[in-house]
């Protein structure tokens, strides 16, 4: 392998951070937050076990991978090779719009980090909890920084940012787990970066949207495994003016900020910017749903009273979820703002039991969704990525009464992070669809005390069904 070049100072800085990070370097509050994030992601993955797209993917890869039984498909007793297990387990975490989101970085972190990292821990069986947490923190810190570098325009251009950015989170965690030196870590990132892909058109109904995170997790794993064996990647994957990640995916030489890649390493922890979801839909919808809850609490109104509902938000919100609802499967239902508003107002909740194939074409929901109008607010867009989920919600009633509320960040966000009790409650609901209670209790205990484990791979053992 060649030495780093002078035109890759940012790529090299990321590799240095990943390779050198230690458990002891991370503040206690960051590690405590990380463990709660891990618990939430694994709960999402266990819920995703029996979803239709997870089953199709599992059956397809089991047929391809007949001779391999290395890594567990979570929530089953079936096993596949490490890359295929990472693909499925990542798909399961992102499978029902339940998993975490870094709002400014515009990505889901746990779904790309944990499947590949746990596959290494499960295979090695000699990675203790502290090493696992240090490896996880590498991925939770790197991916969001790439998202900050690219800005919200990245998803606005049509890239599914969680997938494109996710390869770097996965590669970082896997490189750290394999104890790669800075140069090999640099190559792991360069191998992962050239595999970055994911198109937002998948949000309009395709099952493949669910697979994007799993594919990113798999790509990062490939990057680290190949670099471990001297395979080389793009050494200036972020900086290259022609064909680099930033220049190519932004279609520019200036619509990105390379300084964000290594900004605040060891001082500002992006892990603390990861938010959790308490609605089973895309994160861009959550501030609106919170606002409607609060309006209804302050002034209860019936569906019959509603004349119109207007939501004003950022350009990203408009592009991402503000399109006219067309019943085209659960993916489109969970990503469409109008449909989710209708669901919340009719059902009083917007969680897993409210989204079924039977409800996709529900006339009552569709009729109410047509009363919801989504508008671009230039002032919100101008506030930048930190406010990309900010919305103004206005409910106009037939008696000429108007209800207004502004919501900057949703419940479970970094500004209003959930309690451990709320996260454990959510985990129990999701995991109970797959596992018996005694295993659920053991998983909670193990994950929340990860630093005490001699074998981090034992977490996977607790996700196997009899």
C-alpha positions in Angstrom: 0.0 0.0 0.0 1.2 3.5 -0.8 1.5 6.3 1.8 -1.2 9.0 2.0 -0.8 11.8 -0.5 -0.7 15.5 0.2 -4.1 16.1 -1.4 -6.1 13.9 1.0 -5.7 15.7 4.3 -9.4 15.4 5.2 -9.7 11.7 4.2 -6.5 11.0 6.1 -7.8 12.9 9.2 -10.9 10.8 9.3 -8.8 7.6 9.0 -6.5 8.7 11.8 -9.5 9.4 14.1 -11.1 6.0 13.4 -7.9 4.0 13.8 -6.9 5.8 17.1 -10.2 6.2 18.9 -10.3 4.4 22.3 -13.1 3.7 24.7 -11.4 5.9 27.3 -11.4 8.9 24.9 -15.2 9.1 24.9 -17.1 11.0 27.6 -19.4 8.9 29.8 -22.6 10.7 28.7 -21.7 10.0 25.0 -21.2 6.3 25.7 -24.5 6.1 27.7 -26.3 7.8 24.8 -24.7 5.3 22.4 -25.9 2.3 24.3 -29.5 3.6 24.2 -29.1 4.2 20.5 -27.8 0.7 20.0 -30.8 -0.8 22.0 -33.2 1.2 19.9 -31.7 0.1 16.6 -31.7 -3.6 17.6 -35.3 -3.3 18.6 -36.1 -2.0 15.1 -34.2 -4.8 13.5 -36.1 -7.5 15.5 -39.4 -5.9 14.5 -38.3 -6.1 10.9 -37.6 -9.8 11.0 -41.0 -10.9 9.6 -41.8 -8.0 7.3 -42.5 -9.1 3.7 -39.4 -7.5 2.2 -37.2 -9.0 4.9 -38.6 -12.4 4.2 -38.1 -12.1 0.4 -34.5 -10.9 0.8 -33.8 -13.6 3.4 -35.2 -16.4 1.2 -33.3 -15.1 -1.9 -29.9 -14.9 -0.2 -30.4 -18.2 1.7 -30.7 -19.8 -1.7 -27.6 -18.1 -3.0 -25.6 -18.7 0.2 -26.4 -22.3 0.8 -23.0 -23.3 2.1 -22.4 -20.5 4.6 -23.7 -20.4 8.1 -21.4 -17.8 9.8 -23.7 -15.0 11.0 -27.2 -15.0 12.4 -30.2 -13.3 10.7 -31.6 -11.5 13.7 -34.8 -12.8 15.1 -34.5 -16.2 13.3 -32.4 -19.3 13.6 -31.0 -19.0 10.1 -27.5 -18.0 9.2 -25.7 -16.5 6.2 -22.2 -15.2 5.2 -21.2 -12.0 7.0 -21.9 -9.7 4.0 -25.3 -11.2 3.3 -26.3 -11.1 7.0 -25.3 -7.5 7.2 -27.4 -6.7 4.2 -30.5 -8.4 5.7 -30.0 -7.1 9.3 -29.6 -3.6 8.0 -32.7 -3.9 5.9 -34.6 -5.1 9.0 -33.5 -2.1 11.1 -34.6 0.3 8.4 -37.5 -1.9 7.4 -40.4 0.0 9.0 -39.3 3.7 9.4 -38.7 3.1 13.1 -34.9 3.7 13.4 -32.8 6.6 14.4 -31.9 9.7 12.4 -29.1 12.3 12.5 -31.1 15.3 11.3 -28.3 17.6 10.3 -26.3 14.7 8.8 -29.4 13.4 7.1 -28.8 9.7 7.8 -29.8 6.7 9.8 -26.8 5.6 11.7 -27.6 2.4 13.6 -28.9 0.6 10.5 -25.5 1.0 8.7 -23.2 0.6 11.7 -24.6 -2.3 13.8 -25.2 -5.1 11.2 -21.6 -5.1 9.9 -20.0 -4.4 13.3 -22.0 -7.2 15.0 -21.1 -9.6 12.2 -17.4 -9.0 13.0 -18.1 -9.3 16.8 -20.0 -12.5 16.2 -17.4 -14.0 14.0 -14.3 -13.1 16.1 -15.8 -13.9 19.5 -13.0 -12.1 21.2 -14.1 -8.5 21.0 -15.0 -7.2 24.4 -17.7 -4.6 25.1 -15.4 -1.6 25.4 -13.8 -2.4 22.0 -17.2 -2.8 20.5 -18.3 0.5 21.8 -15.2 2.2 20.6 -15.7 0.7 17.1 -19.4 1.8 17.1 -18.5 5.3 18.1 -16.2 5.6 15.1 -19.1 4.9 12.7 -21.6 7.1 14.7 -19.1 10.0 14.4 -17.9 9.7 10.8 -21.1 9.2 8.8 -22.9 12.3 10.1 -19.8 14.4 9.4 -19.9 13.3 5.8 -23.6 14.4 5.8 -22.7 17.8 7.2 -20.0 18.1 4.6 -22.5 17.4 1.8 -25.4 19.4 3.3 -29.2 19.0 2.9 -28.8 19.6 -0.9 -27.5 16.0 -1.1 -30.9 14.4 -0.5 -32.6 17.2 -2.4 -30.7 16.2 -5.5 -32.3 12.7 -5.2 -29.6 10.7 -3.4 -30.8 8.6 -0.5 -28.3 10.1 1.9 -28.6 7.4 4.5 -27.3 4.9 1.9 -24.7 7.1 0.3 -23.3 8.4 3.6 -23.8 5.1 5.4 -21.0 3.3 3.6 -18.5 5.5 5.5 -20.1 4.9 8.9 -20.0 1.1 8.3 -16.4 1.1 7.0 -15.2 3.2 9.9 -16.7 0.9 12.5 -15.5 -2.2 10.8 -12.0 -0.8 10.3 -11.8 0.0 14.0 -13.2 -3.4 14.9 -10.5 -5.1 12.8 -7.8 -2.9 14.4 -6.7 -1.5 11.0 -3.9 1.1 11.0 -4.6 4.6 9.6 -3.4 3.7 6.1 -5.6 0.6 5.8 -8.5 2.5 7.3 -8.0 5.1 4.6 -8.3 2.4 2.0 -11.3 0.9 3.7 -13.0 4.3 3.4 -11.9 4.6 -0.2 -13.3 1.2 -1.1 -16.6 1.9 0.7 -17.0 5.3 -0.9 -16.9 4.0 -4.5 -19.8 1.7 -3.6 -22.0 4.6 -2.4 -25.4 4.6 -4.0 -29.2 4.9 -3.3 -31.9 6.7 -5.2 -34.7 8.6 -3.4 -37.2 7.6 -6.1 -37.5 4.4 -4.0 -39.6 6.3 -1.5 -42.6 6.2 -3.8 -43.5 2.6 -3.0 -40.5 0.3 -3.8 -39.4 -2.3 -1.4 -35.8 -1.6 -2.4 -35.9 1.6 -0.2 -35.8 -0.7 2.8 -32.6 -2.3 1.6 -30.5 0.8 1.1 -29.2 0.8 4.7 -28.3 -2.9 4.6 -26.5 -2.4 1.3 -24.5 0.5 2.8 -23.6 -1.7 5.8 -22.5 -4.5 3.6 -20.4 -2.1 1.5 -18.5 -0.8 4.5 -17.9 -4.3 5.7 -16.4 -5.2 2.2 -14.2 -2.1 2.4 -12.7 -3.0 5.8 -12.3 -6.7 5.0 -10.6 -6.0 1.7 -8.3 -3.3 3.1 -7.3 -5.7 5.8 -5.9 -7.9 3.1 -4.0 -5.1 1.3 -6.7 -4.3 -1.3 -6.5 -0.6 -2.1 -9.2 2.1 -2.4 -9.4 5.7 -3.4 -7.0 7.5 -1.0 -8.6 10.9 -1.6 -12.1 9.7 -1.8 -13.5 12.9 -0.4 -11.1 15.5 -2.0 -10.7 14.3 -5.6 -11.8 17.0 -8.0 -12.8 14.4 -10.6 -14.7 11.3 -9.5 -14.4 12.0 -5.8 -17.4 11.4 -3.5 -18.0 15.1 -2.8 -17.5 16.5 -6.3 -19.4 13.7 -8.1 -22.4 13.4 -5.8 -22.8 17.2 -5.5 -22.1 17.7 -9.2 -19.9 20.6 -8.3 -16.5 21.8 -6.9 -18.0 24.0 -4.2 -21.4 22.8 -3.0 -19.8 20.9 -0.1 -17.7 21.8 2.9 -14.7 19.5 3.4 -13.8 21.1 6.8 -16.9 19.4 8.3 -15.2 16.0 7.9 -12.8 16.5 10.7 -14.5 19.3 12.6 -14.5 18.8 16.3 -13.1 15.2 16.5 -12.8 14.4 20.2 -14.6 17.6 21.3 -18.0 17.7 19.5 -19.7 14.3 19.5 -22.1 13.8 16.6 -23.4 10.8 18.4 -25.3 13.2 20.6 -27.0 14.5 17.5 -28.7 11.2 16.7 -32.5 11.3 17.3 -34.9 8.5 17.9 -38.4 8.0 16.4 -41.7 7.4 18.2 -43.8 7.4 15.0 -43.4 4.6 12.4 -42.7 7.0 9.5 -39.9 9.0 8.0 -38.3 11.6 10.3 -39.3 14.6 8.2 -43.0 13.9 9.3 -42.4 13.9 13.0 -42.5 17.6 13.8 -45.8 18.0 12.1 -47.3 15.0 13.9 -46.0 16.4 17.2 -47.6 19.8 16.4 -51.0 18.3 15.6 -50.9 16.3 18.9 -50.3 19.5 20.8 -53.0 21.4 19.0 -55.5 18.7 19.6 -54.6 18.6 23.3 -55.1 22.3 23.6 -58.2 22.5 21.6 -59.8 19.0 20.8 -61.3 19.0 17.3 -63.1 16.3 15.3 -62.3 15.2 11.8 -65.6 16.7 10.7 -64.5 20.1 11.8 -61.4 20.1 9.7 -61.5 22.3 6.6 -57.8 22.3 5.6 -54.4 21.7 7.1 -51.3 23.6 6.0 -47.8 22.6 6.7 -44.9 25.0 5.9 -41.3 23.6 6.1 -37.9 23.5 4.5 -37.2 22.7 0.9 -35.9 19.3 2.0 -39.2 18.6 3.8 -41.2 19.7 0.8 -39.2 17.5 -1.6 -38.9 14.5 0.7 -42.5 14.1 2.0 -44.7 16.9 0.6 -45.7 15.1 -2.6 -49.3 14.2 -3.4 -50.1 10.8 -1.9 -50.7 7.9 -4.3 -51.5 4.5 -2.7 -48.6 2.5 -3.9 -47.6 0.3 -0.9 -46.5 0.8 2.7 -43.3 2.6 1.7 -45.1 5.5 0.1 -47.6 5.6 3.0 -44.9 5.9 5.6 -43.0 8.5 3.7 -45.9 10.8 2.7 -46.7 13.6 5.1 -50.3 14.0 4.2 -51.1 10.3 4.7 -49.3 10.2 8.0 -51.2 13.3 9.2 -54.5 11.6 8.2 -53.4 8.4 10.0 -52.6 10.3 13.3 -55.8 12.3 13.3 -58.0 9.3 12.5 -56.3 6.6 14.6 -54.9 8.8 17.4 -51.5 7.2 16.8 -49.0 6.7 14.0 -47.0 3.6 15.1 -46.5 0.1 13.8 -50.1 -1.1 14.2 -51.4 1.8 12.2 -49.5 0.8 9.0 -50.9 -2.2 7.2 -51.3 -3.1 3.5 -55.1 -3.0 4.1 -54.8 0.7 5.1 -52.8 1.9 2.1 -56.0 2.4 0.1 -58.2 3.4 3.0 -60.7 5.9 1.6 -61.1 7.8 4.9 -57.3 8.4 5.2 -57.0 9.3 1.5 -59.9 11.8 1.8 -58.4 13.5 4.8 -54.9 13.5 3.2 -56.3 15.6 0.4 -57.1 18.3 2.9 -53.4 18.6 3.8 -51.2 21.1 1.9 -47.4 21.2 2.2 -45.6 24.5 1.3 -42.0 25.6 1.1 -41.0 28.2 3.6 -37.9 30.0 2.4 -37.2 31.4 5.8 -37.0 27.9 7.3 -34.7 26.7 4.5 -32.4 29.7 5.1 -31.9 28.6 8.7 -29.8 25.7 7.5 -29.7 22.0 8.1 -30.1 22.3 11.9 -33.7 23.4 11.3 -34.5 21.2 8.3 -37.4 19.5 10.2 -38.9 22.8 11.5 -42.5 23.3 10.5 -45.4 25.8 10.9 -48.7 23.9 11.2 -52.0 25.6 10.7 -55.4 23.8 11.1 -58.3 25.7 9.6 -61.7 24.6 11.0 -65.0 24.9 9.2 -66.2 27.5 11.8 -63.5 29.8 10.6 -61.3 29.1 13.7 -57.6 28.7 13.0 -55.1 26.8 15.1 -51.4 27.5 14.7 -48.2 26.0 16.1 -44.5 26.0 15.2 -42.3 23.0 16.0 -38.6 23.1 15.6 -37.6 19.6 16.6 -39.6 16.4 17.3 -40.0 14.3 20.4 -36.9 12.1 20.7 -34.6 14.6 19.0 -31.2 15.7 20.3 -33.1 18.7 21.8 -35.8 16.6 23.4 -34.1 13.2 23.8 -36.2 10.4 25.1 -35.8 8.9 28.6 -34.2 5.4 29.0 -37.6 4.2 30.2 -39.3 5.4 27.0 -36.6 3.7 24.8 -36.8 0.4 26.7 -40.7 0.6 26.4 -40.3 1.0 22.6 -37.8 -1.8 22.5 -40.1 -4.2 24.4 -43.0 -3.5 22.0 -40.8 -4.1 18.9 -38.8 -7.1 20.1 -41.9 -8.8 21.5 -43.0 -9.4 17.9 -40.1 -11.8 17.6 -38.6 -12.9 20.9 -39.8 -14.2 24.3 -39.7 -11.8 27.2 -36.8 -13.5 29.0 -34.6 -12.9 25.9 -35.8 -9.4 25.6 -34.9 -8.7 29.3 -31.4 -10.3 28.8 -30.8 -8.2 25.6 -31.7 -4.9 27.5 -29.4 -5.9 30.3 -26.5 -6.8 28.0 -26.7 -3.8 25.8 -27.1 -1.3 28.6 -24.0 -2.8 30.2 -22.0 -3.4 27.1 -18.8 -2.2 28.6 -18.8 -5.1 31.0 -19.1 -7.9 28.3 -16.2 -10.1 27.6 -17.7 -11.1 24.3 -19.8 -8.5 22.4 -20.9 -11.2 20.0 -23.0 -12.6 22.8 -25.6 -9.9 22.0 -26.3 -11.7 18.7 -26.8 -15.0 20.5 -29.7 -13.4 22.4 -31.4 -12.6 19.1 -31.7 -16.2 18.0 -35.1 -17.8 18.2 -35.5 -21.4 19.3 
